[in-house]
Amino acid sequence: QVPLVESGGGLVQAEDSLRLSCLASGFIFSDSFMGWFRQTAGKEREFVAAIDRGGAGAYYDDSVKGRFTISRDDANHLVYLQMSRLIPEDTAVYFCAAGFNPSYWNRYYNTAGAYYYWGRGTQVSVSP
């Protein structure tokens, strides 16, 4: 069983919006800290957004701040990434991730090492 499954990717035009979803299973979702990362060919996976337990705190990379919104639905084990005003530079495979160590995550939420489970990714392509 794959603990995280992303969906919602696709091909859109610049300035369009898209919402990614990530369905979690196999662990206590409300105990998790969740993040979104993205990766393009030949580059390292980069941080996009993160949200803490209960959704009180949300964090964003500067490149998406003001355009993307992360949220979570603990009742349905879902985390979302609402993407608006997309630009071609947002083209990437987007990955959902779950972490569980609060002290480590609070310091390193924007690094891959803060996460234990990863999804397989969903492709987002933005045309000019």
DSSP file with accessible surface (Angstrom, degrees, kcal/mol):
  #  RESIDUE AA STRUCTURE BP1 BP2  ACC     N-H-->O    O-->H-N    N-H-->O    O-->H-N    TCO  KAPPA ALPHA  PHI   PSI    X-CA   Y-CA   Z-CA
    1    1 A Q              0   0  197      0, 0.0    24,-0.0     0, 0.0     3,-0.0   0.000 360.0 360.0 360.0 127.3    0.0    0.0    0.0
    2    2 A V        -     0   0   42      1,-0.1   117,-0.1    22,-0.0     3,-0.1  -0.714 360.0-150.9 -82.4 122.1    1.4    3.4   -1.1
    3    3 A P  S    S+     0   0   30      0, 0.0    22,-2.1     0, 0.0     2,-0.4   0.768  79.8  33.6 -67.8 -26.3    1.1    5.8    1.9
    4    4 A L  E     -A   24   0A   0    114,-0.4   116,-0.5    20,-0.2     2,-0.5  -0.995  63.1-177.4-134.7 130.0    0.7    8.9   -0.2
    5    5 A V  E     -A   23   0A  79     18,-1.9    18,-2.6    -2,-0.4     2,-0.2  -0.976  12.0-155.8-130.5 117.7   -0.9    9.2   -3.6
    6    6 A E  E     +A   22   0A  18     -2,-0.5     2,-0.3    16,-0.2    16,-0.2  -0.581  18.0 166.2 -89.2 153.5   -1.0   12.5   -5.5
    7    7 A S  E     +A   21   0A  63     14,-2.3    14,-2.7    -2,-0.2   115,-0.1  -0.961  40.5  69.0-154.1 167.0   -3.5   13.5   -8.1
    8    8 A G        +     0   0   36     -2,-0.3    11,-0.2     1,-0.3    14,-0.1   0.362  60.8 134.9 104.6  -4.6   -4.6   16.6  -10.0
    9    9 A G        +     0   0   27     12,-0.1     2,-0.3    85,-0.1    -1,-0.3  -0.182  21.7 127.6 -69.9 170.0   -1.7   17.3  -12.2
   10   10 A G  E     -d  124   0B  29    113,-0.8   115,-2.8   112,-0.1     2,-0.5  -0.984  58.1 -60.1 168.8-172.2   -2.0   18.1  -15.9
   11   11 A L  E     +d  125   0B 135     -2,-0.3     2,-0.3   113,-0.2   115,-0.2  -0.899  56.1 160.7-103.3 123.0   -1.2   20.5  -18.7
   12   12 A V  E     -d  126   0B  20    113,-2.9   115,-2.9    -2,-0.5     2,-0.2  -0.850  35.6-107.8-133.9 170.6   -2.4   24.1  -18.3
   13   13 A Q  E >   -d  127   0B 123     -2,-0.3     3,-2.1   113,-0.2    73,-0.2  -0.628  49.8 -78.7 -97.3 160.0   -1.6   27.4  -19.8
   14   14 A A  T 3  S+     0   0   31    113,-2.2    73,-0.2     1,-0.3    -1,-0.1  -0.253 118.6  25.1 -55.7 141.7    0.2   30.3  -18.0
   15   15 A E  T 3  S+     0   0  125     71,-3.2    70,-0.6     1,-0.3    -1,-0.3   0.274  97.0 122.0  81.1  -5.8   -2.0   32.2  -15.6
   16   16 A D    <   -     0   0   66     -3,-2.1    70,-2.3    70,-0.2    -1,-0.3  -0.261  57.1-126.8 -75.6 172.3   -4.3   29.2  -15.1
   17   17 A S        +     0   0   67     67,-0.2     2,-0.3    68,-0.2    67,-0.2  -0.850  23.5 179.9-119.6 157.3   -5.0   27.5  -11.8
   18   18 A L  E     - B   0  83A  30     65,-2.6    65,-3.5    -2,-0.3     2,-0.5  -0.980  16.1-146.6-153.9 143.9   -4.7   23.9  -10.7
   19   19 A R  E     - B   0  82A 128     -2,-0.3     2,-0.3   -11,-0.2    63,-0.2  -0.970  11.6-159.3-119.4 122.2   -5.3   22.0   -7.5
   20   20 A L  E     - B   0  81A   0     61,-2.8    61,-2.3    -2,-0.5     2,-0.3  -0.733   7.7-160.9 -93.2 145.2   -3.2   19.1   -6.5
   21   21 A S  E     -AB   7  80A  21    -14,-2.7   -14,-2.3    -2,-0.3     2,-0.4  -0.917   7.2-163.3-123.3 152.1   -4.5   16.5   -3.9
   22   22 A a  E     -AB   6  79A   0     57,-1.8    57,-1.8    -2,-0.3     2,-0.5  -0.961   7.3-157.0-137.7 118.4   -2.6   14.0   -1.9
   23   23 A L  E     -AB   5  78A  92    -18,-2.6   -18,-1.9    -2,-0.4     2,-0.3  -0.846  12.1-157.1 -99.0 125.6   -4.5   11.1   -0.2
   24   24 A A  E     +A    4   0A   3     53,-2.9     2,-0.3    -2,-0.5   -20,-0.2  -0.761  17.7 163.5-103.4 147.5   -2.7    9.6    2.8
   25   25 A S        +     0   0   31    -22,-2.1     3,-0.1    -2,-0.3    52,-0.0  -0.984  49.4  42.5-154.5 157.8   -3.2    6.1    4.2
   26   26 A G  S    S+     0   0   65     -2,-0.3     2,-0.3     1,-0.2   -22,-0.1   0.474 102.1  60.9  86.6   1.4   -1.5    3.7    6.5
   27   27 A F  S    S-     0   0   31    -24,-0.1     2,-1.1     5,-0.0    -1,-0.2  -0.963  98.3 -83.7-150.4 167.7   -0.6    6.1    9.2
   28   28 A I    >   -     0   0  108     -2,-0.3     3,-1.7     1,-0.2     4,-0.3  -0.618  41.3-164.6 -77.7 102.1   -2.3    8.5   11.7
   29   29 A F  G >  S+     0   0    2     -2,-1.1     3,-2.0     1,-0.3    -1,-0.2   0.862  82.5  60.1 -60.9 -39.1   -2.7   11.5    9.4
   30   30 A S  G 3  S+     0   0   58      1,-0.3    -1,-0.3    44,-0.2    24,-0.1   0.692 101.1  57.1 -66.0 -15.9   -3.4   14.0   12.1
   31   31 A D  G <  S+     0   0   74     -3,-1.7    -1,-0.3    22,-0.1     2,-0.2   0.517  94.3  95.4 -86.0  -6.4    0.0   13.2   13.6
   32   32 A S    <   -     0   0    0     -3,-2.0     2,-0.5    -4,-0.3    22,-0.2  -0.533  64.0-144.9 -95.7 152.5    1.8   14.2   10.4
   33   33 A F  E     -E   99   0B   9     66,-3.0    66,-3.2    -2,-0.2     2,-0.3  -0.954  30.8-150.6-103.9 131.0    3.5   17.3    9.1
   34   34 A M  E     +EF  98  51B   0     17,-2.0    17,-3.0    -2,-0.5     2,-0.3  -0.792  17.7 177.0-115.0 148.7    2.9   17.5    5.4
   35   35 A G  E     -EF  97  50B   0     62,-2.5    62,-2.4    -2,-0.3     2,-0.4  -0.959  20.9-142.5-143.4 159.2    4.9   19.0    2.5
   36   36 A W  E     +EF  96  49B   0     13,-3.2    12,-2.5    -2,-0.3    13,-1.8  -0.993  23.1 174.6-120.4 133.6    4.9   19.5   -1.2
   37   37 A F  E     -EF  95  47B   3     58,-2.7    58,-3.1    -2,-0.4     2,-0.3  -0.855  12.1-153.7-126.8 166.1    8.1   19.4   -3.2
   38   38 A R  E     -EF  94  46B  12      8,-2.6     8,-3.4    -2,-0.3     2,-0.4  -0.977   6.0-167.4-142.2 157.2    8.8   19.5   -6.9
   39   39 A Q  E     -E   93   0B  62     54,-2.1    54,-2.8    -2,-0.3     2,-0.3  -0.997   5.1-163.8-148.1 136.9   11.5   18.3   -9.3
   40   40 A T    >   -     0   0   52     -2,-0.4     3,-2.2     4,-0.3    52,-0.1  -0.815  48.3 -72.9-113.7 161.9   12.5   18.8  -12.9
   41   41 A A  T 3  S+     0   0  105     -2,-0.3     3,-0.1     1,-0.3    -1,-0.1  -0.228 118.0   9.4 -57.6 130.1   14.8   16.6  -14.9
   42   42 A G  T 3  S+     0   0   89      1,-0.2     2,-0.3    -3,-0.0    -1,-0.3   0.470 111.3  97.6  82.2   2.0   18.4   17.0  -13.9
   43   43 A K  S <  S-     0   0  142     -3,-2.2    -1,-0.2     1,-0.0     2,-0.1  -0.844  76.1-103.5-121.8 159.7   17.7   19.0  -10.8
   44   44 A E        -     0   0  173     -2,-0.3    -4,-0.3     1,-0.1     2,-0.2  -0.403  48.0 -89.8 -74.8 156.9   17.3   18.2   -7.1
   45   45 A R        -     0   0   86     -6,-0.1     2,-0.4    -2,-0.1    -6,-0.2  -0.460  50.3-155.1 -65.5 134.2   13.9   18.0   -5.5
   46   46 A E  E     -F   38   0B  89     -8,-3.4    -8,-2.6    -2,-0.2     2,-0.1  -0.903  16.0-106.2-121.5 147.8   13.0   21.5   -4.2
   47   47 A F  E     +F   37   0B  18     63,-0.4   -10,-0.2    -2,-0.4     3,-0.1  -0.380  36.3 166.1 -68.7 139.5   10.6   22.6   -1.5
   48   48 A V  E     -     0   0B   0    -12,-2.5    13,-2.4     1,-0.4     2,-0.3   0.685  59.9 -24.2-116.0 -57.2    7.3   24.2   -2.4
   49   49 A A  E     -FG  36  60B   0    -13,-1.8   -13,-3.2    11,-0.2    -1,-0.4  -0.989  50.2-164.6-158.7 158.3    5.1   24.4    0.7
   50   50 A A  E     -FG  35  59B   0      9,-2.2     9,-2.8    -2,-0.3     2,-0.4  -0.989   2.5-162.4-148.7 155.1    4.5   22.8    4.1
   51   51 A I  E     -FG  34  58B   6    -17,-3.0   -17,-2.0    -2,-0.3     7,-0.2  -0.999  15.9-135.7-141.7 140.0    1.8   22.7    6.7
   52   52 A D    >   -     0   0   27      5,-2.3     3,-1.9    -2,-0.4   -20,-0.1  -0.208  47.0 -58.5 -89.7-178.7    2.0   21.6   10.3
   53   53 A R  G >  S+     0   0  100      1,-0.3     3,-0.9     2,-0.1     4,-0.2  -0.342 126.1  10.3 -57.5 132.9   -0.3   19.5   12.4
   54   54 A G  G 3  S-     0   0   60      1,-0.2    -1,-0.3   -22,-0.2    18,-0.1   0.300 114.3 -95.4  79.6 -12.0   -3.8   20.9   12.5
   55   55 A G  G <  S+     0   0   29     -3,-1.9    -1,-0.2     2,-0.1    -2,-0.1   0.617  85.8 130.9  81.0  14.5   -3.0   23.4    9.8
   56   56 A A  S <  S+     0   0   99     -3,-0.9     2,-0.4     1,-0.1    -2,-0.1   0.850  70.0  41.3 -70.4 -31.7   -2.1   26.3   12.0
   57   57 A G        -     0   0   13     -4,-0.2    -5,-2.3     2,-0.0     2,-0.4  -0.958  64.0-178.2-123.0 133.5    1.1   27.1   10.3
   58   58 A A  E     -G   51   0B  43     -2,-0.4     2,-0.3    -7,-0.2    -7,-0.2  -0.982   6.5-166.2-128.7 143.8    1.8   27.1    6.6
   59   59 A Y  E     -G   50   0B  75     -9,-2.8    -9,-2.2    -2,-0.4     2,-0.3  -0.964   3.9-170.0-134.2 145.0    5.2   27.8    4.9
   60   60 A Y  E     -G   49   0B  50     -2,-0.3   -11,-0.2   -11,-0.2     2,-0.2  -0.968  27.5-113.1-137.1 149.3    6.1   28.6    1.3
   61   61 A D    >>  -     0   0   58    -13,-2.4     3,-1.8    -2,-0.3     4,-1.2  -0.520  38.6-116.2 -70.6 149.2    9.1   28.9   -0.9
   62   62 A D  T 34 S+     0   0  127      1,-0.3     3,-0.2     2,-0.2    -1,-0.1   0.807 111.9  65.6 -58.8 -29.7    9.5   32.5   -2.1
   63   63 A S  T 34 S+     0   0   53      1,-0.2    -1,-0.3     3,-0.0   -15,-0.1   0.704 114.3  28.5 -69.1 -18.1    9.0   31.4   -5.7
   64   64 A V  T X> S+     0   0    0     -3,-1.8     3,-2.4   -16,-0.2     4,-2.3   0.463  85.7 127.2-119.3  -5.4    5.4   30.4   -4.9
   65   65 A K  T 3< S+     0   0  118     -4,-1.2     4,-0.1     1,-0.3   -16,-0.0  -0.290  81.2  16.4 -59.7 132.1    4.4   32.7   -2.1
   66   66 A G  T 34 S+     0   0   60      2,-0.5    -1,-0.3     1,-0.1     3,-0.1   0.272 125.9  59.0  88.3 -12.8    1.2   34.6   -2.9
   67   67 A R  T <4 S+     0   0   28     -3,-2.4    17,-1.8     1,-0.2     2,-0.3   0.685  99.0  52.1-114.0 -33.4    0.3   32.2   -5.7
   68   68 A F  E  <  -C   83   0A   3     -4,-2.3    -2,-0.5    15,-0.2     2,-0.4  -0.829  59.6-166.0-110.3 148.8    0.1   28.8   -4.0
   69   69 A T  E     -C   82   0A  78     13,-2.5    13,-3.2    -2,-0.3     2,-0.4  -0.993   5.5-156.7-134.9 127.1   -1.9   27.7   -0.9
   70   70 A I  E     +C   81   0A   6     -2,-0.4     2,-0.3    11,-0.2    11,-0.2  -0.813  22.1 162.2-100.2 141.4   -1.4   24.5    1.1
   71   71 A S  E     -C   80   0A  51      9,-1.7     9,-3.0    -2,-0.4     2,-0.3  -0.955  21.1-144.9-149.6 167.3   -4.2   23.1    3.2
   72   72 A R  E     -C   79   0A  33     -2,-0.3     2,-0.5     7,-0.2     7,-0.3  -0.985   9.6-157.2-140.7 151.6   -5.2   19.9    4.8
   73   73 A D  E >>> -C   78   0A  45      5,-3.2     5,-2.2    -2,-0.3     3,-0.7  -0.887  12.2-176.9-125.8  94.0   -8.4   18.0    5.6
   74   74 A D  G >45S+     0   0   50     -2,-0.5     3,-0.6     1,-0.2   -44,-0.2   0.830  79.1  61.7 -66.3 -31.8   -7.6   15.7    8.5
   75   75 A A  G 345S+     0   0   87      1,-0.2    -1,-0.2     2,-0.1   -46,-0.0   0.849 116.7  30.8 -62.7 -33.2  -11.0   14.0    8.5
   76   76 A N  G <45S-     0   0   99     -3,-0.7    -1,-0.2     2,-0.1    -2,-0.2   0.283 108.5-117.9-111.1   9.5  -10.5   12.7    4.9
   77   77 A H  T <<5 +     0   0   77     -3,-0.6   -53,-2.9    -4,-0.5     2,-0.4   0.890  67.5 137.7  59.3  44.7   -6.7   12.3    5.1
   78   78 A L  E   < -BC  23  73A  32     -5,-2.2    -5,-3.2   -55,-0.2     2,-0.4  -0.935  38.1-169.0-124.6 146.1   -6.0   14.8    2.4
   79   79 A V  E     -BC  22  72A   0    -57,-1.8   -57,-1.8    -2,-0.4     2,-0.3  -0.987  17.0-159.1-128.5 140.9   -3.6   17.6    1.8
   80   80 A Y  E     -BC  21  71A  35     -9,-3.0    -9,-1.7    -2,-0.4     2,-0.4  -0.847  17.0-159.1-119.1 155.9   -4.0   20.1   -1.1
   81   81 A L  E     -BC  20  70A   0    -61,-2.3   -61,-2.8    -2,-0.3     2,-0.6  -0.914  13.4-162.1-132.2 103.8   -1.9   22.4   -3.0
   82   82 A Q  E     -BC  19  69A  67    -13,-3.2   -13,-2.5    -2,-0.4     2,-0.5  -0.809  10.9-165.7 -85.5 119.9   -3.9   25.2   -4.7
   83   83 A M  E     +BC  18  68A   0    -65,-3.5   -65,-2.6    -2,-0.6     2,-0.3  -0.939  10.0 175.9-114.1 125.0   -1.8   26.7   -7.5
   84   84 A S        +     0   0   37    -17,-1.8   -67,-0.2    -2,-0.5   -68,-0.1  -0.839  59.6  20.4-123.9 161.5   -2.8   30.0   -9.1
   85   85 A R  S    S-     0   0  124    -70,-0.6    -1,-0.2    -2,-0.3   -68,-0.2   0.915  83.6-161.0  47.4  51.4   -1.2   32.3  -11.7
   86   86 A L        -     0   0    0    -70,-2.3   -71,-3.2   -73,-0.2   -70,-0.2  -0.280   8.9-162.9 -64.6 147.1    0.9   29.4  -12.9
   87   87 A I    >   -     0   0   56    -73,-0.2     3,-2.5   -72,-0.1     4,-0.2  -0.878  35.2-104.6-126.3 159.0    4.0   30.2  -14.9
   88   88 A P  G >  S+     0   0   48      0, 0.0     3,-2.0     0, 0.0    38,-0.4   0.828 117.5  66.5 -55.1 -30.5    6.1   27.9  -17.1
   89   89 A E  G 3  S+     0   0  140      1,-0.3    -3,-0.0     3,-0.0     0, 0.0   0.629  88.2  68.1 -67.6 -10.9    8.8   27.7  -14.4
   90   90 A D  G <  S+     0   0    1     -3,-2.5    -1,-0.3     2,-0.0     2,-0.2   0.533  71.1 120.6 -82.4  -7.1    6.3   25.8  -12.3
   91   91 A T    <   +     0   0   44     -3,-2.0     2,-0.3    -4,-0.2    34,-0.2  -0.420  41.5 104.4 -60.5 123.9    6.5   22.9  -14.6
   92   92 A A  E    S- H   0 124B   3     32,-2.1    32,-2.8    -2,-0.2     2,-0.5  -0.962  76.7 -79.3-178.9 171.3    7.7   19.9  -12.6
   93   93 A V  E     -EH  39 123B  40    -54,-2.8   -54,-2.1    -2,-0.3     2,-0.5  -0.858  48.5-145.4 -89.6 128.0    6.7   16.6  -11.0
   94   94 A Y  E     -EH  38 122B   0     28,-3.1    28,-1.9    -2,-0.5     2,-0.4  -0.851  13.9-164.0-103.3 130.5    5.1   17.5   -7.7
   95   95 A F  E     -E   37   0B  21    -58,-3.1   -58,-2.7    -2,-0.5     2,-0.3  -0.909  10.6-145.8-117.1 141.0    5.5   15.2   -4.7
   96   96 A a  E     -E   36   0B   0     -2,-0.4    23,-2.3   -60,-0.2     2,-0.3  -0.769  22.9-173.5 -98.2 144.7    3.6   15.0   -1.5
   97   97 A A  E     -EI  35 118B   0    -62,-2.4   -62,-2.5    -2,-0.3     2,-0.4  -0.991  14.8-151.6-143.2 152.1    5.5   14.1    1.7
   98   98 A A  E     -EI  34 117B   0     19,-2.2    18,-2.9    -2,-0.3    19,-2.0  -0.984  12.4-176.7-127.3 131.9    4.8   13.3    5.3
   99   99 A G  E     -E   33   0B   0    -66,-3.2   -66,-3.0    -2,-0.4    16,-0.2  -0.856  12.3-173.2-123.0 163.3    7.0   13.8    8.3
  100  100 A F        +     0   0   64     -2,-0.3    15,-0.1    14,-0.2    -1,-0.1   0.476  55.6  94.1-135.9  -6.7    6.5   13.0   12.0
  101  101 A N     >  -     0   0   85     13,-0.4     4,-3.1     1,-0.2     5,-0.3  -0.798  51.7-166.9 -96.6 105.5    9.3   14.4   14.1
  102  102 A P  H  > S+     0   0   52      0, 0.0     4,-2.4     0, 0.0    -1,-0.2   0.898  84.0  47.4 -63.2 -42.6    8.1   17.8   15.4
  103  103 A S  H  > S+     0   0   84      2,-0.2     4,-0.8     1,-0.2     5,-0.1   0.923 118.6  41.2 -67.0 -40.3   11.4   19.2   16.6
  104  104 A Y  H >> S+     0   0  102      1,-0.2     4,-2.5     2,-0.2     3,-0.8   0.938 115.5  49.8 -71.2 -44.9   13.2   18.2   13.4
  105  105 A W  H 3X S+     0   0    1     -4,-3.1     4,-1.2     1,-0.3    -2,-0.2   0.898 103.7  59.3 -63.2 -40.2   10.4   19.3   11.1
  106  106 A N  H 3< S+     0   0   91     -4,-2.4    -1,-0.3    -5,-0.3    -2,-0.2   0.795 116.4  34.4 -61.2 -26.5   10.0   22.7   12.8
  107  107 A R  H << S+     0   0  181     -3,-0.8    -1,-0.2    -4,-0.8    -2,-0.2   0.794 132.2  27.3 -94.1 -33.0   13.7   23.5   11.9
  108  108 A Y  H >< S+     0   0   80     -4,-2.5     3,-2.3     1,-0.1     6,-0.4   0.000  70.5 131.3-124.7  31.7   14.0   21.7    8.6
  109  109 A Y  T 3< S+     0   0   59     -4,-1.2    -1,-0.1     1,-0.3    -3,-0.1   0.706  74.6  57.9 -60.3 -21.8   10.5   21.6    7.1
  110  110 A N  T 3  S+     0   0   78     -3,-0.2   -63,-0.4    -5,-0.1     2,-0.4   0.244  95.0  80.7 -94.9  14.5   11.9   22.9    3.8
  111  111 A T  S X  S-     0   0   50     -3,-2.3     3,-1.7    -6,-0.1     4,-0.1  -0.929  80.5-127.8-120.3 148.2   14.3   20.0    3.3
  112  112 A A  G >  S+     0   0   47     -2,-0.4     3,-1.9     1,-0.3    -1,-0.1   0.810 103.8  70.1 -62.3 -29.3   13.6   16.5    2.1
  113  113 A G  G 3  S+     0   0   58      1,-0.3    -1,-0.3    -5,-0.0    -4,-0.1   0.655  85.6  67.6 -65.6 -14.4   15.2   15.0    5.1
  114  114 A A  G <  S+     0   0    8     -3,-1.7     2,-0.4    -6,-0.4   -13,-0.4   0.502  92.5  76.0 -82.1  -0.7   12.3   16.1    7.3
  115  115 A Y    <   -     0   0   15     -3,-1.9   -16,-0.3   -16,-0.2     3,-0.1  -0.892  50.5-176.1-120.5 143.4    9.9   13.7    5.6
  116  116 A Y  S    S+     0   0  167    -18,-2.9     2,-0.4    -2,-0.4   -17,-0.2   0.821  71.5  46.6-102.9 -44.6    9.5   10.0    6.0
  117  117 A Y  E     -I   98   0B  71    -19,-2.0   -19,-2.2  -114,-0.1     2,-0.4  -0.838  63.9-173.1-105.2 144.9    6.9    9.0    3.4
  118  118 A W  E     -I   97   0B  63     -2,-0.4  -114,-0.4   -21,-0.2   -21,-0.2  -0.981  16.1-135.7-133.5 145.3    6.8   10.2   -0.2
  119  119 A G        -     0   0    8    -23,-2.3  -114,-0.2    -2,-0.4     3,-0.1  -0.300  30.7-109.0 -84.5-179.9    4.3    9.8   -3.0
  120  120 A R        -     0   0  200   -116,-0.5  -115,-0.1     1,-0.2   -25,-0.1   0.534  61.2-117.4 -91.2  -8.6    5.2    8.9   -6.5
  121  121 A G        -     0   0   21    -25,-0.1     2,-0.4   -28,-0.1   -26,-0.2   0.099  13.4-120.1  97.2 156.1    4.4   12.4   -7.9
  122  122 A T  E     - H   0  94B  22    -28,-1.9   -28,-3.1  -115,-0.1     2,-0.4  -0.999  28.2-119.7-137.2 135.8    2.1   14.0  -10.4
  123  123 A Q  E     - H   0  93B  88     -2,-0.4  -113,-0.8   -30,-0.2     2,-0.5  -0.593  23.9-171.9 -81.7 131.3    3.2   16.0  -13.4
  124  124 A V  E     -dH  10  92B   0    -32,-2.8   -32,-2.1    -2,-0.4     2,-0.4  -0.992   5.0-176.5-119.4 124.3    2.3   19.6  -13.8
  125  125 A S  E     -d   11   0B  36   -115,-2.8  -113,-2.9    -2,-0.5     2,-0.5  -0.991   5.8-167.3-124.7 127.3    3.1   21.2  -17.1
  126  126 A V  E     -d   12   0B   8     -2,-0.4  -113,-0.2   -38,-0.4   -35,-0.2  -0.959   8.0-155.7-118.1 118.9    2.5   24.9  -17.8
  127  127 A S  E      d   13   0B  40   -115,-2.9  -113,-2.2    -2,-0.5    -2,-0.0  -0.642 360.0 360.0 -91.8 151.5    2.7   26.2  -21.3
  128  128 A P              0   0  138      0, 0.0    -1,-0.1     0, 0.0   -41,-0.0  -0.209 360.0 360.0 -62.8 360.0    3.5   29.9  -22.1
